[in-house]
Amino acid sequence: MAKKKKEKKGGKRMKKKELAELIINFFRTKPDNSFSLKQVFREIHLTTHPLKMLCSDIIQEMAEDNFLIENPKGYYKLNDKGQILTGTFQRKSNGKNMFIPEDGGDSVFIAERNSAHALNGDKVKITLCAKRRRHEIEGQVIEILERADAPFIGTLKISKNYAFLLTENGGLANDIFIPKNKLKGGKNGDKAVVKITEWPEGAKNPFGEVIDVLGKAGENNTEMHAILAEFGLPYTYPQAVENAAEKISAEITEQDYAEREDFRNVTTFTIDPKDAKDFDDALSIRRIKPDLWEVGVHIADVSHYVKEGSIIDKEAAKRATSVYLVDRTIPMLPERLCNFICSLRPDEEKLAYSVIFEMNEKAEVKNYRIRHTVIKSNRRFTYEEAQNIIETGQGDFCEEITELNKLAQILRQKRLAAGAINFDRCEVKFEIDEQGKPISVYFKVSKEANKLIEEFMLLANRTVAEHIGKVPKNKKAKVFPYRIHDIPETDKLENLNQFVARFGYKIRTSGSRAEVSKSLNLLLNNINGKKEQNLIETISLRAMQKAKYSIYNIGHYGLAFDYYTHFTSPIRRYPDLMVHRLLTRYLAGGRTAQADKYENLCEHSSAMEQTAASAERASVKYKQVEFMSERIGNIYEGVISGVTEWGIYVEINENKCEGMIPMRDLGNDYYEFDEKNYCLIGRRHHKKFSLGDPIKIKVARANLEKKQLDFVLAEE
């Protein structure tokens, strides 16, 4: 049988793929016009019958794949609805780049050849490629609308004739070429921040220049700065802002005293972590009647010193939060303000913004007032010192602390009874030497002293939110930043229920908010002290929505409050500073603030909070890897904390360090990933690895550059 001849271009031979590209290009150049088959034949110069038949077949397939639409019947045009999309480009080091549409639709795969050298975070315009049968939908970048301009962090490799930045954040498959005159003094082996300046068409590597040299790779200071730079967070304070802070007077004037309620002679103290330097909240307490206590929640009056629109305010708004890495704090405000002028230090007169409660022995609030005050803290307690007084009934201000603890416990019981969810996570902390090296791991557990402070801060935050937000039915509440938390999505609760069922627990996934909350609290209570506690708490937290800031109040599900805000930490959170300013304005009878301005600030603050949390996790991970790098070969008991198609994650029971056993190290078998049941199952030997299973591992590798621990199965 004679071989079928290839079709020809026009009259020449042409493959199906070649003709399809010709048709695609034709319709793309005339996206607004409809064409009959005859018109298409004529426009792309098809003269032979076989080519016309092949063209008809291709156009029919393209219509079936929704690349073309038939309108009117017999006429075809480009399906421009959804063919051109705008969104964000996500670059992956493995070349499997993704496009995230700005309208929230499904992500689209962008092959490297179709990326137009777009960088991670760039705003781009793409066109969807014709869908191939049984293949995922693909796109092609046709325009880079806005560069993310995000810098890259890595290690400099410098030879005689050229230099490269070896990137480490997984967002770039190629190293960055750096001309020798753009190194900014960087030396071989230094960690640096680099900006891409160009990526010529046809060039394998992008070109860049060094913005900042962080120091020698592996040194603690260098690595902590690298983590901050990776997340776009500042690691230095602008000198101009420091200079502005130095000019602020710490003096309390006669006018200040005259305008404020005087609490200097009322017993007042702070309770904070032992390493805290910025004390932004204090408590006062005095008995005013046999069955009536006056409890003052006093917050540093930052807004008195930081004026809206000032250079300090602009820097604080940009940062939006202090960042707490494993070994340091990167403050929102200059040190002179956060650790000296505003900090409620003992035996120093300080300006405060206070919510003062009159409470009976049942912790019922009979009255409250919100006032600017002057205070003088009598004592600075650490949580450990306050806890010791609670447990022994002995120590400074024993009566006051004991009474506050009693009231706090009643407040907590009421809150939990109303449906608040009782997440009591233990935090992993490192003891670090002077060089920043982790020498031991310990767990921070929330005790009564922590909960004492927590309950009164919650009460103050809730009271301020209600004071502004609760208005008569026919009145509109003034613009105000709230801390909101939405109810969990039903499907996430269903997944959580399926997961905990494997351990013999169950939760409600429907019913009233209080009923669902009650069943979650029962679960959290039942797992307390069990080996699966940390894992189930982690999965439960993932089922929750994230709390955020907004001027549109929907209440706080996790706390079971209809109104909630952040008022109690203006030294370290910008929303609290916003709340202080608006509260002052409204208490003085001022008009409502501009909604758009404050919603934008709320959105920015929410985003920066998430970024800061990610940086904090990265610093903890780095210290975990550093800690375990001296324990290669050690064997530990652990629990499977994650299951993926590329391996299993294991958390060590003893120190909560997490690492991975790659698929290749799971034994001589082919494993199938059962996503629904969180497990891997071996085809040949039917060995099963399930989330939550106990497991014994050996530490195999520790990669500090990638903050990655590799484990292998310990020999039984």
Secondary structure by P-SEA (a helix, b strand, c coil): cccccccccccccccaaaaaaaaaaaaaacccccccaaaaaaaaccccaaaaaaaaaaaaaaaaaccccccccccccccccccbbbbbbbbbcccbbbbbbccccbbbbbcccccccccccccbbbbbccccccccbbbbbccccccccbbbbbbbbbcccccccccccccccbbbbbcccccccccccbbbbbbbccccccccbbbbbbcccccccccaaaaaaaaaaaacccccccaaaaaaaaaccccccaaaaaacccccccccccccccccccccbbbbbbbccccbbbbbbcccccccccccccaaaaaaaaacbbbbcccccccccccccccccccccccbbbbbbbbbbbccccccccbbbbbbbbbbbcccccaaaaaaaaacccccaaaaaaaaaaaaaaaaaaaaaacccccbbbbbbbbccccccccbbbbbbbcaaaaaaaaaaaaaaaaaaaacccccccccccbbbbbccccccaaaaaaaaaaaccccbbbbccccaaaaaaaaaaaaaaaccccaaaaaaaaaaaaccbbbbccccccccccccccccccccccccaaaaaaaaaaaaaaaccccccaaaaaaaaaaaaaaaaaaaaaaaaaaaaaaaaaacccccbbbbbccccccccbbbbbbccccbbbbbcccccccbbbbbcccccbbbbccccccccccccbbbbbccccccccbbbbccccc
